[in-house]
Amino acid sequence: MKAWSPDDLETLRLAAERPYLEFLREPSMSAGLYTLPAGATDGQSPHNEDELYIVMAGRSQFTAGDQTRGAAPGDVIFVAAHVPHRFHDITEELRILVVFAPPEP
């Protein structure tokens, strides 16, 4: 078993000095913590993998393809591979668990 607390993940991410920290890599999937401060720009481009977001903290808007919705703590958002997507209009620091399947290269 592997397990992490939200505080453990944020401490590891801060030590790495980057917005995204991959903390799990298995043959079938990878997972990471993505943190964006209020007002930040999410510079993502489409991925070759399916992606699941679990919003742990913060508030923003999220656009995938031609659909836009709010993103808030507890929300779970699935984005299929190759679909353009991004968080925007970030009003409170976002902390998001990200799961890629298969693992992101």
C-alpha positions in Angstrom: 0.0 0.0 0.0 1.0 3.6 -0.7 -0.7 6.5 1.1 -0.3 10.2 1.4 -2.1 13.0 3.2 -2.9 16.3 1.4 -0.4 18.1 3.5 2.4 15.5 2.7 1.7 16.0 -1.0 1.8 19.8 -0.8 5.1 19.7 1.2 6.6 17.4 -1.5 5.3 19.7 -4.3 6.7 22.8 -2.6 10.1 21.2 -2.2 10.1 20.3 -5.9 9.4 24.0 -6.7 6.9 23.4 -9.5 3.1 23.5 -9.9 2.8 19.7 -10.7 4.2 16.9 -8.7 3.8 13.3 -9.9 3.7 11.2 -6.7 2.6 7.8 -8.2 3.5 5.9 -11.3 2.2 2.4 -12.1 1.9 0.5 -15.3 -1.8 1.4 -15.6 -1.8 5.0 -14.3 0.0 7.9 -12.9 -1.1 10.5 -10.3 0.0 13.9 -9.3 -0.9 17.1 -7.4 -1.4 20.2 -9.5 -1.5 23.5 -7.6 -2.3 26.9 -9.3 -2.5 30.2 -7.3 -5.4 32.6 -7.7 -5.0 34.5 -10.9 -2.6 32.0 -12.5 -2.6 30.9 -16.1 -3.1 27.1 -16.7 -0.8 26.4 -19.6 -1.9 22.8 -20.3 -2.1 21.4 -23.7 -4.1 18.3 -24.7 -2.7 15.0 -23.4 -2.5 11.6 -25.1 -4.0 10.0 -22.0 -7.4 10.1 -20.4 -7.4 12.3 -17.3 -9.3 12.6 -14.1 -9.3 15.7 -11.9 -10.4 15.7 -8.2 -10.6 19.3 -6.9 -9.3 19.3 -3.3 -9.3 23.1 -2.7 -9.9 26.3 -4.5 -12.3 27.7 -7.1 -12.1 28.4 -10.8 -13.8 27.8 -14.1 -12.8 24.8 -16.2 -13.2 24.5 -20.0 -12.9 21.2 -21.9 -13.6 21.4 -25.6 -16.7 23.7 -25.9 -18.0 23.1 -22.4 -17.3 25.3 -19.4 -18.3 24.8 -15.8 -17.3 25.9 -12.3 -14.7 23.9 -10.4 -14.9 23.7 -6.6 -13.7 21.4 -3.8 -15.1 17.9 -4.2 -15.7 18.2 -7.9 -14.5 15.3 -10.1 -13.9 16.1 -13.8 -13.0 13.6 -16.5 -11.3 14.7 -19.8 -10.8 12.2 -22.6 -7.4 12.1 -24.3 -6.7 14.8 -27.0 -9.5 17.2 -25.8 -8.2 20.7 -25.2 -8.8 21.8 -21.6 -7.7 24.2 -18.9 -8.6 25.8 -15.6 -9.2 29.6 -15.8 -10.6 32.5 -13.8 -8.9 31.0 -10.7 -10.3 33.0 -7.7 -8.9 30.8 -4.9 -5.7 28.7 -5.0 -6.5 25.4 -6.7 -5.1 22.0 -5.4 -6.1 19.3 -7.7 -5.4 15.5 -7.7 -4.7 14.4 -11.3 -4.9 10.8 -12.5 -3.6 9.8 -16.0 -4.5 6.5 -17.6 -2.3 5.2 -19.0 0.6 7.0 -17.2 1.7 10.3 -18.7 5.1 9.9 -20.3 
